[in-house]
């Protein structure tokens, strides 16, 4: 395939921005699901992430056996999430540079470890990026949280993908 329509959820969504930035001639468009360029960073953010995953340490072996989590320790899960938060927060300049259309499908509910509308506050960082880069658009905001968006709102995600594909002459089937 010479040019792709990229779709990514969470960390995968952030990776679509970076791949699109590095390979604009190989990307038609991108859809980012439940990811945005902000995160819990710095020592305070890292401590909060570690505390959250340590509280859930008993759950990971069970969830891994059921295929619902990676086969990692709580500390390993925390490390990956710390990396993700730092990577996301450092991605604003990447979004500013994108020359291909990128559509966001955003979950509006609080997610694991967030409280009091923190996720919605974090999403506000997209507003100035959208104002600066006409290639970036929010296609939909759904009531799900980060973890449940694909299960509960997959029709909205699919509709966004279909609309982008149709805009480039692709049809279902």
trRosetta pair geometry for C-beta under 8 A, 3 or more apart (Angstrom, degrees):
i j d omega theta_ij theta_ji phi_ij phi_ji
1 4 5.5 69 130 -71 133 93
2 26 6.9 -127 164 -131 51 71
3 25 7.5 -95 -96 153 104 48
3 26 5.7 -163 -107 -166 60 37
3 27 6.4 -177 -159 -82 81 3
3 28 4.9 97 148 -49 111 86
4 26 6.8 11 17 152 87 80
4 27 6.1 -38 64 -115 72 58
4 28 6.5 -141 94 10 21 93
5 27 7.8 100 -103 -164 28 70
5 28 5.1 -42 -74 63 72 115
5 29 5.1 1 -128 61 86 85
5 30 7.2 176 -170 -87 55 36
5 31 7.4 32 164 -7 95 98
5 161 6.9 117 137 -156 133 85
5 164 6.0 140 -147 116 131 120
5 165 5.8 -72 -37 -84 169 84
5 168 7.4 -168 -71 28 118 149
5 170 7.8 -103 -20 18 141 156
6 16 4.3 163 129 -135 130 109
6 19 6.5 155 -106 82 164 129
6 20 6.5 -133 32 -61 144 102
6 27 5.9 -32 -9 -134 115 111
6 29 7.6 -154 33 100 69 44
6 30 4.3 -12 67 -115 100 89
6 31 7.2 -168 99 29 56 62
7 12 8.0 23 121 133 52 120
7 16 7.2 -14 -141 -86 4 149
7 30 7.2 174 -77 -161 37 59
7 31 4.5 -2 -114 60 80 105
7 33 7.1 32 -178 -14 87 112
7 157 7.8 94 -163 175 128 106
7 161 5.9 -10 -86 -100 137 120
8 11 7.7 -92 170 97 116 42
8 12 3.2 -151 -159 131 97 83
8 13 3.9 -179 101 -73 95 39
8 14 7.2 -112 119 24 139 40
8 15 5.7 -168 -136 57 164 89
8 16 4.2 -166 9 -27 128 115
8 30 7.4 -12 13 -171 98 104
8 31 7.5 162 25 87 54 63
8 32 6.1 -13 67 -117 86 62
8 33 6.8 -162 99 27 39 84
8 35 7.2 -22 112 14 97 144
9 12 5.3 32 48 55 50 117
9 13 5.8 18 -128 -37 9 101
9 33 4.2 -33 -102 77 74 113
9 34 5.8 24 -158 46 80 106
9 35 7.2 149 -177 -25 33 108
9 149 7.4 179 -142 79 117 118
9 150 6.1 -14 -110 -61 158 123
10 13 6.0 128 43 12 15 103
10 14 7.6 -41 140 -1 40 96
10 33 7.5 -30 -21 91 54 80
10 34 5.7 -16 -65 97 66 103
10 35 5.4 139 -132 -69 19 108
10 84 7.7 -16 164 -157 92 143
10 146 6.8 85 -91 -176 101 106
11 14 5.7 -54 -155 35 39 111
11 15 6.4 41 147 -21 68 104
11 35 7.3 168 -53 -102 17 139
11 84 5.2 -83 -94 -119 103 118
11 87 7.9 51 -138 77 87 140
12 15 5.4 -51 -147 36 35 115
12 16 6.7 45 151 -28 64 95
12 35 7.8 -165 64 -29 54 149
13 16 5.6 -44 -156 21 35 114
13 17 7.5 37 148 -19 61 94
13 31 8.0 -72 -121 119 95 52
13 32 3.7 94 -164 -150 111 82
13 33 5.7 -153 -75 41 128 52
13 34 6.9 173 -13 65 152 56
13 35 3.5 169 77 29 132 137
14 17 5.9 -46 -163 24 41 112
14 18 6.9 31 147 -10 67 105
14 32 7.6 79 -57 -138 39 121
14 35 5.2 -125 -44 169 81 145
14 37 7.7 126 -118 -89 100 69
14 84 7.3 150 25 -156 156 81
14 87 6.1 99 147 122 147 110
14 88 5.4 -91 -104 -94 143 78
14 91 6.0 -127 -154 -64 99 166
15 18 5.7 -58 -150 41 40 109
15 19 6.0 37 154 -19 73 108
16 19 5.8 -55 -139 41 31 109
16 20 5.9 33 160 -20 66 110
16 30 4.4 150 160 -160 123 131
16 31 7.6 -52 156 60 172 38
16 32 5.9 -157 60 -83 131 86
16 102 7.5 144 122 -129 113 111
17 20 5.9 -60 -148 39 25 110
17 21 6.2 27 153 -21 63 109
17 30 7.1 171 -75 113 48 161
17 32 7.0 17 -48 -79 96 135
17 37 8.0 6 -5 -71 176 110
17 91 5.8 78 95 -175 148 127
17 94 5.1 96 144 125 112 124
17 95 5.8 -40 -150 -76 135 74
17 98 6.7 -84 -150 -70 79 131
17 102 6.8 38 -99 -123 81 155
18 21 5.6 -52 -146 35 31 114
18 22 6.3 18 159 -9 65 109
18 91 7.2 -87 -60 -125 92 111
18 94 5.9 -40 -89 -153 62 155
19 22 6.0 -62 -145 44 29 103
19 23 5.8 -26 171 31 68 113
19 27 7.0 126 119 -66 90 135
20 23 6.8 -79 -124 63 20 74
20 24 6.3 54 173 -95 64 63
20 27 4.5 -86 -119 62 80 173
20 30 5.2 -83 -61 -32 143 142
20 98 5.8 27 117 -131 122 108
20 100 5.3 -119 -167 48 119 128
20 102 6.9 166 75 -76 173 114
21 24 7.1 -1 -142 -57 18 91
21 94 4.8 -82 -56 -158 157 93
21 97 5.7 67 -132 88 107 117
21 98 6.0 -78 -81 -87 79 75
23 26 4.1 -32 159 39 112 116
23 27 6.0 106 102 -20 89 101
24 27 6.1 -71 -141 43 34 102
24 98 7.7 162 -102 -152 109 59
24 99 5.1 32 -146 56 145 111
24 100 5.7 -176 -145 -30 84 108
27 30 6.2 -8 -177 -50 129 99
27 100 5.0 -78 106 -46 108 177
28 100 6.9 133 133 -156 19 125
28 164 7.8 131 116 156 107 103
28 168 5.3 17 -177 -104 136 165
29 100 5.8 -163 -102 164 40 103
29 101 4.4 -18 -125 73 100 98
29 102 7.1 176 -171 -81 69 38
29 103 7.2 22 169 -2 114 99
29 164 4.6 -151 105 -176 154 124
29 165 8.0 -138 49 -67 130 47
29 167 7.5 67 -43 74 157 121
29 168 6.9 -150 -8 -37 120 133
30 100 6.4 84 -4 109 95 118
30 101 7.4 179 31 99 62 56
30 102 4.6 -10 69 -113 100 81
30 103 7.4 -178 94 27 52 64
31 102 7.6 169 -87 -160 24 58
31 103 5.1 -20 -112 68 72 95
31 104 7.8 156 -162 -91 58 21
31 105 6.7 21 -179 -6 102 105
31 139 7.6 -32 -132 12 97 145
31 157 7.2 118 152 -163 139 79
31 160 5.5 124 -131 122 131 117
31 161 5.5 -76 -18 -84 161 76
31 164 6.4 -149 -58 2 106 155
32 35 5.3 -95 177 58 107 101
32 36 7.8 121 132 -76 133 53
32 102 6.2 26 -9 179 110 103
32 103 7.2 -179 26 88 72 44
32 104 5.1 -25 71 -107 100 69
32 105 7.3 -177 90 27 50 67
33 104 7.9 155 -87 -160 29 53
33 105 4.8 -9 -114 64 73 107
33 149 6.2 176 171 116 104 137
33 150 7.0 76 146 -74 147 88
33 157 5.5 14 -103 -119 133 121
34 105 7.1 -28 -32 96 63 79
34 106 6.7 121 -94 -136 44 40
34 107 4.7 22 -108 -2 100 111
34 146 4.7 132 -176 -133 126 68
34 149 4.8 -179 -56 22 131 156
35 88 6.8 -135 -173 -118 96 121
36 88 7.2 65 93 -174 39 120
36 104 7.1 47 -87 -141 91 141
36 106 6.9 28 -51 -113 121 113
36 122 6.2 138 82 133 125 96
36 123 5.3 145 -7 -113 174 62
36 125 6.4 136 152 62 114 106
36 126 5.6 -77 -146 -52 120 111
37 88 5.4 -172 -133 171 43 73
37 89 6.5 118 172 -111 69 24
37 91 4.5 -132 -120 75 111 98
37 92 4.9 145 141 -70 149 68
37 95 6.0 -112 -33 -13 147 138
37 125 5.9 -122 77 116 83 132
37 126 7.4 128 30 -78 91 71
37 129 7.2 100 35 -53 134 156
38 88 6.4 -41 45 130 18 111
38 89 5.8 50 -138 -98 33 77
38 122 4.2 -165 85 -161 135 94
38 123 7.8 -126 29 -61 130 26
38 125 4.6 146 -50 3 123 152
39 45 7.1 97 133 -178 75 148
39 84 6.8 -180 -124 116 152 70
39 85 2.9 176 159 -156 133 74
39 86 6.7 -98 81 -39 140 26
39 87 7.9 49 0 52 157 55
39 88 4.4 108 -35 67 122 119
39 89 4.6 -107 34 -40 94 100
39 122 7.7 70 -71 -147 31 135
40 44 7.8 -115 -174 104 93 73
40 45 3.1 169 162 -156 78 107
40 46 7.4 172 129 -48 100 35
40 48 5.7 -106 -171 69 148 123
40 49 5.8 163 89 -48 137 105
40 82 8.0 -73 90 -116 95 60
40 85 4.9 -47 53 -152 64 154
41 45 4.8 59 35 39 15 157
41 46 7.8 16 -165 -40 29 81
41 85 5.7 -167 -70 137 68 106
41 86 5.7 110 -117 -95 100 65
41 89 5.0 -44 -50 6 138 167
42 45 5.2 93 55 15 69 103
42 46 6.9 -130 103 -6 33 94
43 46 5.6 -56 -142 38 31 113
43 47 6.2 33 158 -21 66 105
44 47 5.9 -54 -148 34 28 111
44 48 6.5 29 153 -19 62 107
45 48 5.7 -55 -149 35 32 112
45 49 6.4 31 154 -18 66 105
45 82 7.7 134 119 -127 94 80
45 85 6.3 -160 153 140 132 152
46 49 5.8 -55 -149 36 32 110
46 50 6.3 31 154 -18 66 107
46 82 5.2 42 -121 -124 86 124
47 50 5.7 -54 -146 38 31 111
47 51 6.3 34 155 -21 65 107
48 51 5.8 -53 -147 34 29 113
48 52 6.5 32 154 -20 62 106
48 113 7.3 117 149 -175 98 114
49 52 5.8 -55 -152 34 31 113
49 53 6.5 16 159 -8 66 108
49 78 5.2 133 133 -152 95 87
49 81 5.1 -170 -163 104 129 119
49 82 5.4 170 83 -71 156 81
49 85 6.9 -134 -67 -9 146 147
49 113 7.3 40 -111 -165 56 157
50 53 6.2 -64 -146 43 29 101
50 54 6.0 28 157 -20 66 111
50 75 7.3 17 -138 -120 92 67
50 78 4.6 69 -103 -163 57 151
50 82 7.7 15 -53 -58 83 123
51 54 5.9 -57 -143 37 27 110
51 55 6.5 31 157 -23 62 105
52 55 6.0 -59 -157 30 27 111
52 56 6.8 5 154 -2 62 111
52 78 7.6 146 66 -103 82 98
52 112 7.2 118 179 149 132 91
52 113 4.3 5 -124 -104 155 118
53 56 5.8 -64 -148 47 38 103
53 57 7.0 74 148 -66 64 74
53 74 4.5 155 146 -175 90 85
53 75 7.2 149 111 -77 127 25
53 77 4.8 -178 -146 90 136 110
53 78 4.0 -149 41 -64 149 93
53 81 7.0 174 -52 24 133 140
54 57 5.5 -8 -157 -36 41 115
54 74 5.2 116 -96 139 42 142
54 75 7.5 37 -81 -68 86 68
54 78 7.3 6 -38 -53 76 140
56 59 4.7 -48 -177 33 82 122
56 60 6.7 94 130 -39 89 88
56 74 6.4 156 77 -119 72 113
56 77 8.0 -69 82 85 116 155
57 60 6.2 -42 -156 10 38 114
57 73 7.3 3 -139 -176 98 73
57 74 3.6 -62 -97 -39 87 143
58 61 7.6 -57 -175 27 37 100
58 62 7.7 21 144 -1 64 114
59 62 5.9 -71 -161 46 45 109
59 63 5.6 38 152 -20 82 115
59 69 7.7 104 126 -17 88 159
60 63 5.6 -57 -135 43 31 109
60 64 5.9 35 164 -25 67 107
60 69 5.4 -118 -140 117 68 152
60 72 6.9 -83 -174 76 138 60
60 73 7.0 121 96 -148 159 25
60 74 6.0 -158 -13 -68 144 71
60 77 6.6 -140 -101 -31 138 141
61 64 5.7 -52 -143 33 27 113
61 65 6.7 29 157 -19 61 104
62 65 6.0 -57 -155 33 30 110
62 66 6.6 15 152 -6 64 111
63 66 5.8 -66 -150 46 33 105
63 68 4.1 -91 -167 81 85 103
63 69 3.6 54 116 3 118 118
64 67 7.6 44 -176 -72 31 21
64 68 7.4 -97 -64 56 22 63
64 69 4.9 -67 -67 78 65 88
64 70 6.6 -22 -108 112 101 21
64 71 4.6 104 -159 -91 138 64
64 72 7.8 168 -87 19 132 50
69 72 7.7 -111 151 38 96 83
69 77 7.6 -23 -172 -95 116 132
70 76 7.8 -111 102 114 122 118
70 77 7.1 161 56 -90 110 89
72 76 3.6 -121 -180 93 112 130
72 77 5.3 144 99 -52 120 74
72 80 7.4 47 126 -12 172 131
73 76 4.6 100 51 6 75 101
73 77 7.1 -133 97 -3 42 85
74 77 5.6 -51 -149 36 34 113
74 78 6.3 36 151 -21 65 104
75 78 5.5 -51 -147 36 34 114
75 79 6.4 39 152 -23 65 102
76 79 5.6 -47 -146 32 34 114
76 80 6.6 34 155 -17 64 102
77 80 6.0 -56 -153 36 31 110
77 81 6.4 24 153 -13 65 110
78 81 5.8 -62 -148 43 31 108
78 82 6.1 35 154 -23 68 105
79 82 5.7 -51 -145 33 30 112
79 83 6.4 31 154 -17 63 105
80 83 5.7 -55 -152 37 31 113
80 84 6.3 34 149 -22 65 106
81 84 5.3 -47 -143 35 36 116
81 85 6.3 38 157 -20 65 103
82 85 5.9 -54 -149 35 30 110
82 86 6.5 26 154 -14 64 107
83 86 5.9 -60 -149 40 30 108
83 87 6.0 29 155 -20 67 112
84 87 5.7 -58 -143 39 28 112
84 88 6.1 29 158 -21 65 108
85 88 5.8 -52 -143 35 27 112
85 89 6.3 24 159 -16 62 109
86 89 6.0 -59 -146 39 28 108
86 90 6.3 18 158 -12 64 113
87 90 6.1 -67 -148 42 26 105
87 91 6.6 40 151 -43 61 109
88 91 5.6 -56 -157 12 31 123
89 92 7.7 -19 177 -21 40 98
90 93 7.8 -35 167 23 60 100
91 94 4.7 -49 -163 35 71 121
91 95 6.2 71 140 -22 86 96
92 95 5.8 -55 -152 36 35 109
92 96 6.4 39 150 -23 66 105
92 125 7.2 -94 -96 166 116 117
92 129 6.5 -130 -150 -86 83 120
93 96 5.4 -49 -148 33 36 118
93 97 6.6 31 155 -18 65 107
94 97 6.0 -65 -155 36 31 107
94 98 7.0 48 150 -48 64 93
95 98 5.9 -32 -152 -4 37 117
95 102 7.4 -108 -137 63 85 156
95 129 5.0 1 120 -161 131 136
95 133 6.5 -163 147 31 75 156
95 136 6.0 46 -178 -83 102 148
96 129 6.4 -110 -73 -137 70 85
96 132 5.8 -22 -129 113 90 136
96 133 5.7 -168 -139 -48 40 127
97 133 7.9 -41 11 -103 12 139
98 102 5.7 5 137 -15 160 127
98 133 6.3 74 56 -180 87 148
98 135 5.3 -140 108 94 96 137
98 136 6.7 96 63 -59 129 96
99 135 6.3 177 -157 -60 18 163
100 135 6.2 105 87 -171 22 136
101 135 5.2 -133 -96 -163 42 80
101 137 7.3 -15 -162 15 91 109
101 164 6.8 -173 105 -134 128 108
101 167 7.9 -25 52 102 166 148
102 135 6.1 60 14 136 81 90
102 136 5.2 -12 66 -109 103 68
102 137 7.4 160 85 28 55 64
103 137 5.4 -22 -111 75 70 91
103 138 7.5 103 -164 -140 64 15
103 139 4.2 34 -177 -31 116 121
103 160 5.4 -170 121 -175 139 116
103 163 8.0 99 -78 81 174 113
103 164 6.1 -138 4 -66 137 127
104 126 6.8 -54 1 -137 169 153
104 136 7.5 31 -20 -174 108 85
104 137 7.1 -161 19 100 82 43
104 138 4.7 -40 67 -113 108 63
104 139 6.4 172 65 15 44 77
105 139 5.8 -35 -74 66 73 104
105 140 4.9 8 -127 61 80 98
105 141 7.9 177 -164 -84 49 28
105 142 6.8 17 176 -5 92 113
105 149 7.2 143 124 175 106 132
105 153 7.4 -180 165 125 124 126
105 156 6.0 144 -147 125 129 104
105 157 5.3 -164 70 -98 173 72
105 160 5.4 -133 -61 -12 118 162
106 123 5.8 81 -160 -130 147 137
106 138 6.2 -27 -4 -145 120 112
106 140 7.2 -171 31 98 66 55
106 141 4.8 -20 71 -112 101 73
106 142 7.2 169 86 22 48 70
107 111 7.2 80 104 -64 134 108
107 119 7.4 -36 98 156 89 144
107 141 7.9 136 -114 -160 6 63
107 142 6.0 -36 -108 70 54 89
107 143 7.9 -13 -155 106 68 17
107 144 4.8 -70 -131 92 105 79
107 145 5.3 88 159 -165 134 18
107 146 5.2 -170 59 -70 148 43
107 148 7.6 124 -132 63 140 71
107 149 4.4 -106 -73 -71 118 123
107 153 7.5 177 -96 27 85 145
108 119 7.4 151 -166 106 32 115
108 120 6.0 39 -159 -89 77 101
108 123 7.8 -53 -111 -7 66 162
108 141 5.2 60 -53 174 116 103
108 142 6.6 -170 3 81 93 35
108 143 6.0 -44 52 -117 107 33
108 144 7.7 97 34 56 65 40
109 119 7.3 23 102 64 31 149
109 143 6.1 55 -44 165 106 54
109 144 5.8 -94 16 147 123 23
109 145 3.6 -82 90 -69 110 77
109 146 7.9 -132 76 -9 84 57
109 148 7.7 -5 58 48 141 114
110 114 4.7 -150 -161 95 87 100
110 115 6.1 57 -157 -103 146 27
110 116 7.6 82 -96 21 140 25
110 117 6.9 -79 -73 -70 104 26
110 118 6.9 72 -125 39 97 83
110 119 5.5 171 -114 7 48 120
110 145 6.1 -30 81 -114 33 122
111 114 5.0 55 54 20 70 118
111 119 5.7 101 4 -73 95 142
111 145 4.6 155 -87 176 68 111
111 146 3.8 10 -101 18 140 114
111 147 6.1 134 -143 -13 96 90
112 145 7.8 121 -19 143 63 138
112 146 7.4 -93 17 61 82 116
112 147 6.2 66 -18 -37 108 133
114 118 4.3 -140 -162 63 102 118
114 119 4.9 76 142 -41 166 94
115 118 6.1 49 55 -7 42 117
117 120 4.7 -48 -168 41 82 116
117 121 5.9 89 131 -26 86 95
118 121 5.5 -55 -150 36 34 114
118 122 6.3 36 152 -22 66 105
119 122 5.6 -53 -151 34 33 115
119 123 6.6 38 151 -25 64 102
119 145 7.5 142 10 -142 173 84
119 146 7.2 -144 -129 -37 145 108
120 123 5.7 -48 -151 27 35 115
120 124 7.5 52 148 -34 58 91
121 124 5.9 -41 -169 7 39 117
122 125 6.4 -30 178 1 51 111
123 126 5.8 -27 178 8 63 115
124 127 5.6 -21 -172 -2 61 117
125 128 7.3 -54 -171 34 45 95
125 129 7.0 40 141 -13 69 115
126 129 5.3 -68 -153 44 44 114
126 130 5.8 45 154 -24 80 106
126 136 7.4 -147 -165 149 93 127
126 138 6.6 89 135 -60 147 113
127 130 6.0 -56 -147 35 26 109
127 131 6.5 27 154 -19 62 107
128 131 5.3 -52 -146 37 38 116
128 132 6.3 32 156 -16 68 107
129 132 5.9 -61 -149 41 30 106
129 133 6.0 -24 169 27 69 109
129 136 5.7 -38 131 88 98 162
130 133 6.9 -76 -124 60 22 73
130 136 5.1 -122 -101 99 63 102
130 137 6.7 94 -133 -99 111 39
130 138 7.0 -46 -86 -15 147 90
133 136 4.7 58 93 6 108 108
138 141 6.6 14 166 -49 126 90
139 160 4.4 106 115 -120 158 115
139 163 7.3 160 -145 63 134 141
140 153 7.9 -175 123 172 134 131
140 156 4.9 -148 122 179 166 121
140 159 7.7 75 -39 76 147 114
140 160 6.2 -117 4 -65 116 121
142 149 6.3 121 73 -134 131 93
142 152 7.4 162 149 104 132 103
142 153 4.1 47 178 -115 166 160
142 156 5.5 173 -71 49 131 165
143 152 7.8 -85 77 131 84 138
143 153 7.7 158 45 -67 65 127
144 148 4.5 -138 -162 93 111 93
144 149 4.3 157 98 -90 136 58
144 151 7.8 158 -134 62 146 76
144 152 4.4 159 -87 68 127 130
144 153 5.0 -130 -2 -11 133 119
145 148 5.4 62 52 27 75 99
145 149 7.1 -119 88 -43 29 84
146 149 6.4 -35 -147 -11 21 114
148 151 5.2 -66 -161 51 66 108
148 152 4.8 35 148 -4 99 119
148 153 7.9 87 124 3 75 90
149 152 6.4 -68 -127 52 22 91
149 153 5.1 -42 -164 45 64 114
149 157 7.4 102 148 -52 98 123
150 153 7.4 -51 -83 60 12 70
150 154 5.6 46 -174 -78 52 91
150 157 6.8 -6 -116 -8 63 160
151 154 6.9 -14 -135 -30 8 106
153 156 4.6 -26 174 30 96 118
153 157 6.3 103 119 -21 82 92
154 157 5.4 -54 -146 39 41 114
154 158 6.0 42 156 -21 72 105
155 158 5.6 -54 -143 40 31 112
155 159 6.2 37 155 -24 65 105
156 159 5.6 -50 -145 33 31 114
156 160 6.6 34 153 -20 62 103
157 160 5.8 -55 -155 33 31 112
157 161 6.6 29 150 -16 65 106
158 161 5.6 -55 -149 37 34 111
158 162 6.2 34 154 -19 68 107
159 162 5.7 -53 -144 38 30 112
159 163 6.2 32 156 -21 64 106
160 163 5.8 -54 -147 35 28 111
160 164 6.6 25 156 -14 62 106
161 164 6.0 -60 -153 38 30 108
161 165 6.2 27 153 -17 66 110
162 165 5.6 -57 -143 40 31 110
162 166 6.0 31 158 -21 67 107
162 172 6.7 -8 -129 -61 113 104
163 166 5.8 -52 -142 36 28 111
163 167 6.5 35 154 -24 60 106
164 167 5.6 -54 -153 31 31 117
164 168 7.0 13 154 -5 62 106
165 168 6.1 -72 -160 43 34 100
165 170 4.0 -68 172 72 95 123
165 171 7.9 180 129 -60 108 15
166 169 7.6 83 -168 -50 34 9
166 170 6.4 -96 -77 68 34 67
166 171 6.9 62 -107 -94 79 54
